Amino acid sequence: MHTSTTSTVALTPWTLEQLQQATQGDWYQDKQPPEPIKRILTDSRHAEWGDAFLALKGERFDAHDFIAQVAAQGCQLAIVERPVNVDIAQLIVADTRLALGHLAAYRRAQYPDLKVIALTGSSGKTTTKEMLGSILGQIAPTLVTRGNLNNDLGVPMMLLELKPEHQYAVMELGASHQGEIDYTSNLVQPQVAGILNIGTAHLGEFGGREGICKAKSEIYAHIAKNGVSIIPADDDFTQQIRQAVETARQLSFGEGGDVFATDIQINAQSCQFDLHTSQGTQQINLPFAGLHNVHNATAAAAFALAIGVTLDNIVTGLEQAKGAKGRLNFIQHQQHLLIDDTYNANPTSMRAAAEVLSQQTGFKVMVMGDIGELGDASVQEHHDLGRDLVDYSLDLIVAVGEFAQAALQGASHSHHSEKLKAFATQADALPFLTDLIQQHQPESMSFLFKGSRYTHMETLMADLMEKL
């Protein structure tokens, strides 16, 4: 199988003319670095001989402060907004953030034969991306978005990793404000692109799901004219999504779509289903738990079909796919099962995780951290989660964080209110969880840990494992 981003093949170097052409920058005092430039990077810690350091500015940092450091590390060039009193060649540009985008667009344009898939959605992006990486990576070298490099800085940084060997690229696009996906999908120039779903992630920034739909639908504006738009067939916003499509060709997935699943069997740590496509129907043994991952697999199949992959290759890729770290990873520890789903969370994925936990054996405990980016809806969304989660076939829900009390309030409306316990901090919750395991000895238990990235629920999971 071809590796995606870990290839040892060197990046194509940049000539000074290309750098100036892409950024429309000016050489400070006509001082130019020795050619060629090996790579462009924004993290001063990794700068070395032959690199160009692009100095970004944020609300709380200014990378122009690190130029002396990168020069000492052997960096050949700094791309800056203002000249710095350091003995290093400097290319002065109007805006380094935009210059990063211009460089990425330039590199993307150097590979006109590259087949690019771009995807967005409120949940499932990372898993669908990993499934697509598995499908395409067995055919040819494929660049796949790493980690959460899916915003207006992360996407161009991924494009700068394109190499001549890459025949496919799978780009995950995130949205934290209107216009962001318009910007990143224009850089990516996909042949196939689409939305997985419209949920409640980032509710705070967009003022409602209509705003989220509008922001994510920007992805359809930059698909190649002869390309394919991918559409979720059974989303609340399918109608609105269809209105944003500009290509003649489109492919839908999910119930009522062109690509769909039937005869679904959900097991504790996997699923089986029949995948229906225009190329025929095949049974899939998916090494992922949960109905939501069947949905992700049908989406991945639709994207792959649209870019010309055969059904046989799709089946092989899906059956060999591996989940991303912190995405429903099953860890057997002594007689207990710990499910690490700590990568991130939104209300939809939290309910999906509860469904997966309910399929497991033994005494089932969901450890739920706060969900961020819900804005004014935060208290209500956590209240509703508390109300709903106690009705799943789980033995206990342990809510941890600022909104744990809101979840407790929601649970109080249910007949099963005693199933939810609330703690302000992980330090408060840890002794409770440790005692719980002692009380249930020697019974096997299943724990699922989940919360938004900033809550670092993996820390609580690791602390508990140390106590076992």
Sequence and secondary structure as in RCSB ss.txt:
>XXXX:A:sequence
MHTSTTSTVALTPWTLEQLQQATQGDWYQDKQPPEPIKRILTDSRHAEWGDAFLALKGERFDAHDFIAQVAAQGC
QLAIVERPVNVDIAQLIVADTRLALGHLAAYRRAQYPDLKVIALTGSSGKTTTKEMLGSILGQIAPTLVTRGNLN
NDLGVPMMLLELKPEHQYAVMELGASHQGEIDYTSNLVQPQVAGILNIGTAHLGEFGGREGICKAKSEIYAHIAK
NGVSIIPADDDFTQQIRQAVETARQLSFGEGGDVFATDIQINAQSCQFDLHTSQGTQQINLPFAGLHNVHNATAA
AAFALAIGVTLDNIVTGLEQAKGAKGRLNFIQHQQHLLIDDTYNANPTSMRAAAEVLSQQTGFKVMVMGDIGELG
DASVQEHHDLGRDLVDYSLDLIVAVGEFAQAALQGASHSHHSEKLKAFATQADALPFLTDLIQQHQPESMSFLFK
GSRYTHMETLMADLMEKL
>XXXX:A:secstr
   SS   S    B HHHHHHHHT EEGGG    S B EEES GGG  TTEEEE  B SS BGGGGHHHHHHTT 
 EEEESS  SSSSEEEE S HHHHHHHHHHHHHHT TT EEEEEE SSSHHHHHHHHHHHHHTTS EEE  TT  
STTHHHHHHTT  TT  EEEEE   SSTTHHHHHHHHH  SEEEE    STTHHHHTSHHHHHHHHGGGGGGS T
TSEEEEETTSTTHHHHHHH  SSEEEEESTTSSBEEEEEEE SS EEEEEEETTEEEEEEESS SHHHHHHHHHH
HHHHHHTT  HHHHHHHHHH    TTSSEEEEETTEEEEE  S   HHHHHHHHHHHHTS SEEEEEE    S G
GGHHHHHHHHHHHHTTSS SEEEEESTTHHHHHHHHTTSTTGGGEEEESSHHHHHHHHHHHHHHTTTS EEEEEE
  GGG HHHHHHHHHHH 
